[in-house]
Amino acid sequence: MKSNQARLNTGSVVPLLGLGTFSISYDFHQTNLAIKMALKMGYRHFDTAKIYGSESILGQALMEAINDGMVNRDELFVTSKLWSSDHHDPVAALQQSLRKMGMEYLDLYMVHWPVRFKSCAEYPVPNEEDFEELDMKSTWVNMEKCLELGLCKAIGVSNFSTKKLQNLLDFASIPPSVNQIEMHPMWKQNKLRKFCMEHNIHISAYMPLGGPGNIWGSTSVIQDPIIQSIAQKYQVTSAQVALRWGMQKGASVIVKSFNENRMKENFGALEIKLDDHDMINIEKMVERKIMRGDHLVNKTTSPYKTVEDLWDNEI
Ligand SMILES: NC(=O)c1ccc[n+]([C@@H]2O[C@H](COP(=O)([O-])OP(=O)(O)OC[C@H]3O[C@@H](n4cnc5c(N)ncnc54)[C@H](OP(=O)(O)O)[C@@H]3O)[C@@H](O)[C@H]2O)c1
Protein backbone atom coordinates (compact mmCIF):
# COMPACT_ATOMS: atom_id res chain seq x y z
CA MET A 1 0.00 0.00 0.00
CA LYS A 2 1.28 3.50 -0.87
CA SER A 3 1.51 6.32 1.71
CA ASN A 4 -1.31 8.17 -0.06
CA GLN A 5 -3.72 5.26 0.48
CA ALA A 6 -5.57 3.59 3.37
CA ARG A 7 -6.75 -0.01 3.59
CA LEU A 8 -10.40 -0.89 4.07
CA ASN A 9 -11.63 -3.86 6.10
CA THR A 10 -12.38 -5.55 2.75
CA GLY A 11 -8.65 -5.56 1.94
CA SER A 12 -8.92 -3.06 -0.89
CA VAL A 13 -7.23 0.33 -0.80
CA VAL A 14 -8.74 3.81 -0.89
CA PRO A 15 -6.78 6.86 -2.11
CA LEU A 16 -6.58 9.42 0.71
CA LEU A 17 -7.44 12.36 -1.51
CA GLY A 18 -10.84 12.23 -3.18
CA LEU A 19 -12.69 14.64 -5.44
CA GLY A 20 -16.19 15.63 -4.26
CA THR A 21 -18.72 16.35 -6.98
CA PHE A 22 -21.61 18.09 -5.23
CA SER A 23 -22.51 21.43 -6.75
CA ILE A 24 -25.71 23.52 -6.70
CA SER A 25 -25.71 23.48 -10.51
CA TYR A 26 -23.63 21.78 -13.18
CA ASP A 27 -22.38 22.86 -16.57
CA PHE A 28 -22.04 19.48 -18.25
CA HIS A 29 -19.05 20.43 -20.43
CA GLN A 30 -17.14 22.24 -17.65
CA THR A 31 -17.70 19.43 -15.17
CA ASN A 32 -16.67 16.78 -17.68
CA LEU A 33 -13.46 18.77 -18.31
CA ALA A 34 -12.82 19.23 -14.58
CA ILE A 35 -13.08 15.48 -13.92
CA LYS A 36 -10.68 14.71 -16.76
CA MET A 37 -8.31 17.40 -15.48
CA ALA A 38 -8.48 15.79 -12.06
CA LEU A 39 -7.54 12.42 -13.56
CA LYS A 40 -4.53 14.01 -15.32
CA MET A 41 -3.42 15.58 -12.03
CA GLY A 42 -3.54 12.17 -10.34
CA TYR A 43 -6.93 12.08 -8.56
CA ARG A 44 -8.20 8.50 -8.43
CA HIS A 45 -10.99 8.73 -5.84
CA PHE A 46 -14.33 10.28 -6.87
CA ASP A 47 -17.38 10.79 -4.67
CA THR A 48 -20.95 11.23 -5.85
CA ALA A 49 -24.50 10.48 -4.63
CA LYS A 50 -27.90 10.13 -6.24
CA ILE A 51 -29.03 13.35 -4.57
CA TYR A 52 -26.13 15.39 -6.03
CA GLY A 53 -27.30 14.94 -9.62
CA SER A 54 -23.67 14.34 -10.65
CA GLU A 55 -23.74 10.56 -11.11
CA SER A 56 -24.21 10.65 -14.89
CA ILE A 57 -21.70 13.48 -15.50
CA LEU A 58 -19.08 11.77 -13.34
CA GLY A 59 -19.71 8.31 -14.76
CA GLN A 60 -19.58 9.53 -18.34
CA ALA A 61 -16.32 11.46 -17.83
CA LEU A 62 -14.66 8.49 -16.10
CA MET A 63 -15.86 5.98 -18.70
CA GLU A 64 -14.63 8.24 -21.54
CA ALA A 65 -11.23 8.44 -19.83
CA ILE A 66 -11.15 4.65 -19.41
CA ASN A 67 -12.14 4.06 -23.04
CA ASP A 68 -9.47 6.56 -24.18
CA GLY A 69 -6.84 4.59 -22.22
CA MET A 70 -6.14 7.46 -19.79
CA VAL A 71 -6.78 5.26 -16.77
CA ASN A 72 -7.86 1.69 -15.95
CA ARG A 73 -11.09 1.06 -14.08
CA ASP A 74 -9.25 -0.87 -11.35
CA GLU A 75 -7.08 2.18 -10.56
CA LEU A 76 -10.18 4.20 -9.65
CA PHE A 77 -12.15 4.35 -6.41
CA VAL A 78 -15.69 5.49 -7.20
CA THR A 79 -18.41 5.96 -4.59
CA SER A 80 -22.09 6.81 -4.54
CA LYS A 81 -24.83 6.84 -1.91
CA LEU A 82 -28.28 5.47 -1.24
CA TRP A 83 -30.76 8.31 -0.96
CA SER A 84 -33.27 8.28 1.92
CA SER A 85 -36.27 7.61 -0.35
CA ASP A 86 -34.62 4.39 -1.63
CA HIS A 87 -34.23 2.47 1.66
CA HIS A 88 -37.04 0.12 0.60
CA ASP A 89 -34.86 -1.21 -2.28
CA PRO A 90 -31.10 -0.46 -2.18
CA VAL A 91 -30.36 -3.06 -4.88
CA ALA A 92 -32.67 -1.35 -7.39
CA ALA A 93 -31.32 2.08 -6.36
CA LEU A 94 -27.72 0.99 -6.91
CA GLN A 95 -28.59 -0.64 -10.23
CA GLN A 96 -30.17 2.67 -11.28
CA SER A 97 -27.04 4.61 -10.19
CA LEU A 98 -24.83 2.21 -12.14
CA ARG A 99 -26.97 2.62 -15.27
CA LYS A 100 -26.69 6.40 -14.97
CA MET A 101 -22.92 6.15 -14.51
CA GLY A 102 -22.42 3.59 -17.27
CA MET A 103 -20.43 1.46 -14.81
CA GLU A 104 -20.60 -2.20 -13.84
CA TYR A 105 -19.74 -1.71 -10.19
CA LEU A 106 -18.89 0.92 -7.57
CA ASP A 107 -15.97 0.68 -5.19
CA LEU A 108 -18.14 1.83 -2.31
CA TYR A 109 -21.88 2.32 -1.82
CA MET A 110 -23.00 4.14 1.33
CA VAL A 111 -26.27 4.78 3.16
CA HIS A 112 -26.30 8.58 2.81
CA TRP A 113 -28.13 9.46 6.07
CA PRO A 114 -29.68 7.48 8.92
CA VAL A 115 -33.06 8.71 7.71
CA ARG A 116 -35.78 7.01 5.68
CA PHE A 117 -38.39 8.72 3.50
CA LYS A 118 -41.36 7.39 1.58
CA SER A 119 -40.35 6.39 -1.95
CA CYS A 120 -42.50 9.25 -3.33
CA ALA A 121 -40.80 11.83 -1.06
CA GLU A 122 -40.27 15.38 -2.21
CA TYR A 123 -36.82 15.71 -3.77
CA PRO A 124 -34.30 16.86 -2.46
CA VAL A 125 -35.81 18.45 0.69
CA PRO A 126 -38.61 16.35 2.22
CA ASN A 127 -42.04 17.45 3.43
CA GLU A 128 -43.07 16.54 6.96
CA GLU A 129 -45.29 13.68 5.76
CA ASP A 130 -42.38 12.11 3.82
CA PHE A 131 -40.59 10.68 6.89
CA GLU A 132 -40.80 6.97 7.77
CA GLU A 133 -39.42 5.00 10.69
CA LEU A 134 -35.81 3.97 9.93
CA ASP A 135 -35.51 0.18 9.70
CA MET A 136 -31.72 -0.19 9.45
CA LYS A 137 -31.88 -3.99 9.64
CA SER A 138 -33.81 -4.29 6.40
CA THR A 139 -31.79 -1.50 4.72
CA TRP A 140 -28.51 -3.16 5.70
CA VAL A 141 -29.53 -6.68 4.62
CA ASN A 142 -30.14 -5.19 1.18
CA MET A 143 -26.87 -3.24 1.24
CA GLU A 144 -25.17 -6.59 1.95
CA LYS A 145 -27.05 -8.00 -1.03
CA CYS A 146 -25.56 -5.24 -3.24
CA LEU A 147 -22.14 -6.53 -2.23
CA GLU A 148 -23.03 -10.18 -2.75
CA LEU A 149 -24.39 -9.39 -6.23
CA GLY A 150 -21.08 -7.72 -7.15
CA LEU A 151 -22.71 -4.33 -7.69
CA CYS A 152 -20.15 -2.76 -5.35
CA LYS A 153 -16.86 -3.78 -3.70
CA ALA A 154 -17.61 -2.30 -0.27
CA ILE A 155 -20.59 -0.98 1.67
CA GLY A 156 -20.67 1.81 4.19
CA VAL A 157 -22.66 4.53 5.86
CA SER A 158 -22.53 8.28 6.13
CA ASN A 159 -23.52 10.69 8.91
CA PHE A 160 -23.69 7.88 11.51
CA SER A 161 -22.91 8.63 15.18
CA THR A 162 -21.03 6.09 17.35
CA LYS A 163 -24.37 4.96 18.79
CA LYS A 164 -25.87 4.32 15.35
CA LEU A 165 -22.71 2.50 14.25
CA GLN A 166 -22.75 0.31 17.37
CA ASN A 167 -26.39 -0.53 16.73
CA LEU A 168 -25.54 -1.47 13.13
CA LEU A 169 -22.57 -3.60 14.22
CA ASP A 170 -24.86 -5.47 16.64
CA PHE A 171 -26.78 -7.09 13.77
CA ALA A 172 -24.71 -6.65 10.59
CA SER A 173 -23.42 -9.84 8.93
CA ILE A 174 -20.99 -7.63 7.00
CA PRO A 175 -19.73 -4.60 8.95
CA PRO A 176 -19.58 -1.22 7.21
CA SER A 177 -16.20 -0.45 5.64
CA VAL A 178 -16.55 3.34 5.80
CA ASN A 179 -18.40 6.10 7.66
CA GLN A 180 -18.36 9.32 5.61
CA ILE A 181 -18.77 12.25 7.97
CA GLU A 182 -18.16 15.95 8.31
CA MET A 183 -14.59 16.31 9.53
CA HIS A 184 -12.18 19.23 9.44
CA PRO A 185 -9.92 21.02 11.96
CA MET A 186 -13.01 22.67 13.52
CA TRP A 187 -15.01 19.42 13.77
CA LYS A 188 -12.44 16.84 14.69
CA GLN A 189 -14.73 13.93 15.53
CA ASN A 190 -12.32 12.58 18.16
CA LYS A 191 -14.85 10.22 19.77
CA LEU A 192 -16.21 8.87 16.49
CA ARG A 193 -12.71 8.45 15.03
CA LYS A 194 -11.61 6.43 18.07
CA PHE A 195 -14.68 4.20 17.79
CA CYS A 196 -14.14 3.68 14.06
CA MET A 197 -10.46 2.88 14.52
CA GLU A 198 -11.32 0.26 17.18
CA HIS A 199 -13.87 -1.35 14.82
CA ASN A 200 -11.78 -1.12 11.63
CA ILE A 201 -14.16 1.32 9.93
CA HIS A 202 -12.40 3.83 7.70
CA ILE A 203 -13.40 7.49 7.99
CA SER A 204 -13.97 9.52 4.90
CA ALA A 205 -14.01 13.25 5.69
CA TYR A 206 -16.49 15.39 3.80
CA MET A 207 -16.35 19.20 3.84
CA PRO A 208 -12.65 18.94 4.78
CA LEU A 209 -12.21 22.69 4.21
CA GLY A 210 -15.49 23.59 5.89
CA GLY A 211 -17.04 24.26 2.46
CA PRO A 212 -15.58 27.78 2.03
CA GLY A 213 -17.15 28.53 -1.36
CA ASN A 214 -20.58 27.09 -0.52
CA ILE A 215 -23.66 28.95 0.73
CA TRP A 216 -24.12 26.20 3.34
CA GLY A 217 -20.40 26.23 4.22
CA SER A 218 -18.00 28.54 6.03
CA THR A 219 -14.60 30.18 5.56
CA SER A 220 -13.88 29.85 9.28
CA VAL A 221 -11.60 26.81 8.86
CA ILE A 222 -9.28 28.22 6.22
CA GLN A 223 -9.31 31.68 7.83
CA ASP A 224 -8.48 30.41 11.29
CA PRO A 225 -5.26 32.02 12.63
CA ILE A 226 -3.81 28.65 13.75
CA ILE A 227 -4.30 27.13 10.28
CA GLN A 228 -2.96 30.29 8.64
CA SER A 229 0.17 30.37 10.80
CA ILE A 230 0.95 26.72 9.99
CA ALA A 231 0.43 27.50 6.30
CA GLN A 232 2.86 30.38 6.59
CA LYS A 233 5.43 28.20 8.36
CA TYR A 234 5.56 25.76 5.41
CA GLN A 235 4.82 28.32 2.68
CA VAL A 236 1.71 26.39 1.66
CA THR A 237 -1.98 27.35 1.69
CA SER A 238 -4.52 27.06 4.51
CA ALA A 239 -6.52 24.61 2.40
CA GLN A 240 -3.49 22.35 2.08
CA VAL A 241 -2.97 22.41 5.86
CA ALA A 242 -6.63 21.52 6.52
CA LEU A 243 -6.56 18.65 4.02
CA ARG A 244 -3.24 17.32 5.30
CA TRP A 245 -4.55 17.39 8.88
CA GLY A 246 -7.44 15.12 7.87
CA MET A 247 -5.13 12.70 6.07
CA GLN A 248 -2.69 12.58 9.01
CA LYS A 249 -5.66 11.63 11.21
CA GLY A 250 -6.06 8.58 8.94
CA ALA A 251 -9.10 9.79 7.00
CA SER A 252 -9.55 10.08 3.28
CA VAL A 253 -10.57 13.67 2.49
CA ILE A 254 -13.26 14.42 -0.07
CA VAL A 255 -12.69 17.94 -1.32
CA LYS A 256 -14.74 19.55 -4.06
CA SER A 257 -13.30 21.94 -6.61
CA PHE A 258 -13.86 22.18 -10.34
CA ASN A 259 -11.29 24.99 -10.61
CA GLU A 260 -7.97 23.91 -12.15
CA ASN A 261 -5.72 25.90 -9.80
CA ARG A 262 -7.59 24.90 -6.65
CA MET A 263 -7.72 21.26 -7.75
CA LYS A 264 -3.91 21.34 -8.18
CA GLU A 265 -3.49 23.13 -4.87
CA ASN A 266 -5.63 20.56 -3.08
CA PHE A 267 -3.79 17.64 -4.68
CA GLY A 268 -0.54 19.25 -3.45
CA ALA A 269 -1.66 18.54 0.13
CA LEU A 270 -0.30 15.02 -0.43
CA GLU A 271 3.21 16.48 -0.61
CA ILE A 272 3.29 18.27 2.75
CA LYS A 273 3.73 16.97 6.29
CA LEU A 274 2.55 18.54 9.55
CA ASP A 275 4.67 17.97 12.65
CA ASP A 276 3.48 17.04 16.16
CA HIS A 277 3.52 20.68 17.24
CA ASP A 278 1.18 21.63 14.38
CA MET A 279 -1.18 18.76 15.20
CA ILE A 280 -1.26 19.80 18.89
CA ASN A 281 -1.96 23.42 17.93
CA ILE A 282 -4.86 22.35 15.70
CA GLU A 283 -6.33 20.46 18.70
CA LYS A 284 -6.75 23.87 20.36
CA MET A 285 -9.15 25.17 17.71
CA VAL A 286 -12.76 25.65 18.81
CA GLU A 287 -15.22 22.99 17.63
CA ARG A 288 -18.16 23.88 15.42
CA LYS A 289 -20.25 21.57 13.26
CA ILE A 290 -21.28 23.22 10.02
CA MET A 291 -23.61 20.60 8.43
CA ARG A 292 -26.18 20.15 11.22
CA GLY A 293 -28.97 18.42 9.27
CA ASP A 294 -31.77 20.70 10.56
CA HIS A 295 -33.94 19.78 7.54
CA LEU A 296 -34.05 16.16 8.80
CA VAL A 297 -35.49 17.10 12.17
CA ASN A 298 -39.11 17.88 13.09
CA LYS A 299 -41.33 17.51 16.13
CA THR A 300 -43.99 15.32 14.50
CA THR A 301 -42.93 12.83 11.80
CA SER A 302 -39.14 12.59 11.88
CA PRO A 303 -37.62 9.97 14.24
CA TYR A 304 -35.36 12.85 15.27
CA LYS A 305 -37.16 15.57 17.22
CA THR A 306 -34.02 17.67 17.67
CA VAL A 307 -30.60 18.01 16.05
CA GLU A 308 -29.16 16.43 19.23
CA ASP A 309 -31.33 13.33 18.58
CA LEU A 310 -30.07 13.08 15.01
CA TRP A 311 -26.45 13.00 16.19
CA ASP A 312 -27.14 11.17 19.49
CA ASN A 313 -25.82 14.18 21.42
CA GLU A 314 -22.47 13.99 19.60
CA ILE A 315 -22.89 17.60 18.48
N1 LIG B 1 -21.99 12.40 2.92
C1 LIG B 1 -22.50 13.59 3.03
O1 LIG B 1 -23.56 13.80 3.65
C2 LIG B 1 -21.81 14.75 2.37
C3 LIG B 1 -22.16 16.06 2.73
C4 LIG B 1 -21.48 17.11 2.12
C5 LIG B 1 -20.48 16.86 1.19
N2 LIG B 1 -20.17 15.59 0.83
C6 LIG B 1 -19.11 15.29 -0.18
O2 LIG B 1 -17.95 16.02 0.16
C7 LIG B 1 -17.58 16.88 -0.91
C8 LIG B 1 -16.92 18.12 -0.39
O3 LIG B 1 -17.78 18.85 0.48
P1 LIG B 1 -18.10 20.40 0.32
O4 LIG B 1 -18.07 20.79 -1.11
O5 LIG B 1 -19.31 20.69 1.08
O6 LIG B 1 -16.90 21.11 1.12
P2 LIG B 1 -15.36 21.44 0.79
O7 LIG B 1 -14.76 20.48 -0.15
O8 LIG B 1 -14.74 21.65 2.12
O9 LIG B 1 -15.45 22.87 0.09
C9 LIG B 1 -15.72 23.03 -1.27
C10 LIG B 1 -15.87 24.51 -1.58
O10 LIG B 1 -14.65 25.20 -1.31
C11 LIG B 1 -14.08 25.72 -2.51
N3 LIG B 1 -12.67 25.31 -2.54
C12 LIG B 1 -12.15 24.12 -2.94
N4 LIG B 1 -10.81 24.12 -2.81
C13 LIG B 1 -10.47 25.33 -2.31
C14 LIG B 1 -9.24 25.91 -1.96
N5 LIG B 1 -8.09 25.27 -2.11
N6 LIG B 1 -9.26 27.19 -1.46
C15 LIG B 1 -10.42 27.86 -1.31
N7 LIG B 1 -11.63 27.36 -1.64
C16 LIG B 1 -11.65 26.09 -2.13
C17 LIG B 1 -14.87 25.11 -3.67
O11 LIG B 1 -15.06 26.06 -4.70
P3 LIG B 1 -14.51 25.81 -6.23
O12 LIG B 1 -15.21 24.61 -6.78
O13 LIG B 1 -14.92 27.09 -6.90
O14 LIG B 1 -13.04 25.64 -6.13
C18 LIG B 1 -16.21 24.76 -3.03
O15 LIG B 1 -17.10 25.84 -3.10
C19 LIG B 1 -18.88 17.09 -1.70
O16 LIG B 1 -18.67 17.51 -3.02
C20 LIG B 1 -19.49 15.72 -1.60
O17 LIG B 1 -18.89 14.86 -2.56
C21 LIG B 1 -20.81 14.53 1.44
The ligand as an SDF file (V2000), in Angstrom:
LIG
                    3D

 48 52  0  0  0  0  0  0  0  0999 V2000
  -21.9870   12.4010    2.9220 N   0  0  0  0  0  0  0  0  0  0  0  0
  -22.5020   13.5950    3.0300 C   0  0  0  0  0  0  0  0  0  0  0  0
  -23.5630   13.8010    3.6490 O   0  0  0  0  0  0  0  0  0  0  0  0
  -21.8050   14.7530    2.3720 C   0  0  0  0  0  0  0  0  0  0  0  0
  -22.1600   16.0640    2.7280 C   0  0  0  0  0  0  0  0  0  0  0  0
  -21.4760   17.1110    2.1180 C   0  0  0  0  0  0  0  0  0  0  0  0
  -20.4780   16.8560    1.1880 C   0  0  0  0  0  0  0  0  0  0  0  0
  -20.1750   15.5860    0.8340 N   0  0  0  0  0  0  0  0  0  0  0  0
  -19.1140   15.2860   -0.1790 C   0  0  0  0  0  0  0  0  0  0  0  0
  -17.9530   16.0170    0.1640 O   0  0  0  0  0  0  0  0  0  0  0  0
  -17.5800   16.8800   -0.9100 C   0  0  0  0  0  0  0  0  0  0  0  0
  -16.9180   18.1190   -0.3890 C   0  0  0  0  0  0  0  0  0  0  0  0
  -17.7840   18.8540    0.4830 O   0  0  0  0  0  0  0  0  0  0  0  0
  -18.0970   20.3980    0.3220 P   0  0  0  0  0  0  0  0  0  0  0  0
  -18.0710   20.7900   -1.1150 O   0  0  0  0  0  0  0  0  0  0  0  0
  -19.3140   20.6850    1.0770 O   0  0  0  0  0  0  0  0  0  0  0  0
  -16.8990   21.1060    1.1200 O   0  0  0  0  0  0  0  0  0  0  0  0
  -15.3550   21.4450    0.7930 P   0  0  0  0  0  0  0  0  0  0  0  0
  -14.7610   20.4760   -0.1470 O   0  0  0  0  0  0  0  0  0  0  0  0
  -14.7350   21.6530    2.1220 O   0  0  0  0  0  0  0  0  0  0  0  0
  -15.4470   22.8710    0.0880 O   0  0  0  0  0  0  0  0  0  0  0  0
  -15.7210   23.0320   -1.2670 C   0  0  0  0  0  0  0  0  0  0  0  0
  -15.8710   24.5100   -1.5770 C   0  0  0  0  0  0  0  0  0  0  0  0
  -14.6460   25.2000   -1.3110 O   0  0  0  0  0  0  0  0  0  0  0  0
  -14.0840   25.7240   -2.5070 C   0  0  0  0  0  0  0  0  0  0  0  0
  -12.6670   25.3150   -2.5390 N   0  0  0  0  0  0  0  0  0  0  0  0
  -12.1490   24.1180   -2.9380 C   0  0  0  0  0  0  0  0  0  0  0  0
  -10.8110   24.1170   -2.8140 N   0  0  0  0  0  0  0  0  0  0  0  0
  -10.4730   25.3270   -2.3120 C   0  0  0  0  0  0  0  0  0  0  0  0
   -9.2400   25.9150   -1.9600 C   0  0  0  0  0  0  0  0  0  0  0  0
   -8.0870   25.2730   -2.1100 N   0  0  0  0  0  0  0  0  0  0  0  0
   -9.2650   27.1920   -1.4630 N   0  0  0  0  0  0  0  0  0  0  0  0
  -10.4230   27.8580   -1.3070 C   0  0  0  0  0  0  0  0  0  0  0  0
  -11.6330   27.3580   -1.6420 N   0  0  0  0  0  0  0  0  0  0  0  0
  -11.6540   26.0930   -2.1300 C   0  0  0  0  0  0  0  0  0  0  0  0
  -14.8700   25.1110   -3.6670 C   0  0  0  0  0  0  0  0  0  0  0  0
  -15.0650   26.0590   -4.6970 O   0  0  0  0  0  0  0  0  0  0  0  0
  -14.5100   25.8150   -6.2290 P   0  0  0  0  0  0  0  0  0  0  0  0
  -15.2090   24.6060   -6.7750 O   0  0  0  0  0  0  0  0  0  0  0  0
  -14.9210   27.0890   -6.9050 O   0  0  0  0  0  0  0  0  0  0  0  0
  -13.0370   25.6370   -6.1260 O   0  0  0  0  0  0  0  0  0  0  0  0
  -16.2080   24.7630   -3.0310 C   0  0  0  0  0  0  0  0  0  0  0  0
  -17.1010   25.8420   -3.1000 O   0  0  0  0  0  0  0  0  0  0  0  0
  -18.8810   17.0890   -1.6990 C   0  0  0  0  0  0  0  0  0  0  0  0
  -18.6670   17.5140   -3.0190 O   0  0  0  0  0  0  0  0  0  0  0  0
  -19.4870   15.7150   -1.5990 C   0  0  0  0  0  0  0  0  0  0  0  0
  -18.8860   14.8560   -2.5590 O   0  0  0  0  0  0  0  0  0  0  0  0
  -20.8110   14.5280    1.4360 C   0  0  0  0  0  0  0  0  0  0  0  0
  1  2  1  0
  2  3  2  0
  2  4  1  0
  4  5  1  0
  4 48  2  0
  5  6  2  0
  6  7  1  0
  7  8  2  0
  8  9  1  0
  8 48  1  0
  9 10  1  0
  9 46  1  0
 10 11  1  0
 11 12  1  0
 11 44  1  0
 12 13  1  0
 13 14  1  0
 14 15  2  0
 14 16  1  0
 14 17  1  0
 17 18  1  0
 18 19  2  0
 18 20  1  0
 18 21  1  0
 21 22  1  0
 22 23  1  0
 23 24  1  0
 23 42  1  0
 24 25  1  0
 25 26  1  0
 25 36  1  0
 26 27  1  0
 26 35  1  0
 27 28  2  0
 28 29  1  0
 29 30  1  0
 29 35  2  0
 30 31  1  0
 30 32  2  0
 32 33  1  0
 33 34  2  0
 34 35  1  0
 36 37  1  0
 36 42  1  0
 37 38  1  0
 38 39  2  0
 38 40  1  0
 38 41  1  0
 42 43  1  0
 44 45  1  0
 44 46  1  0
 46 47  1  0
M  CHG  2   8   1  16  -1
M  END
$$$$
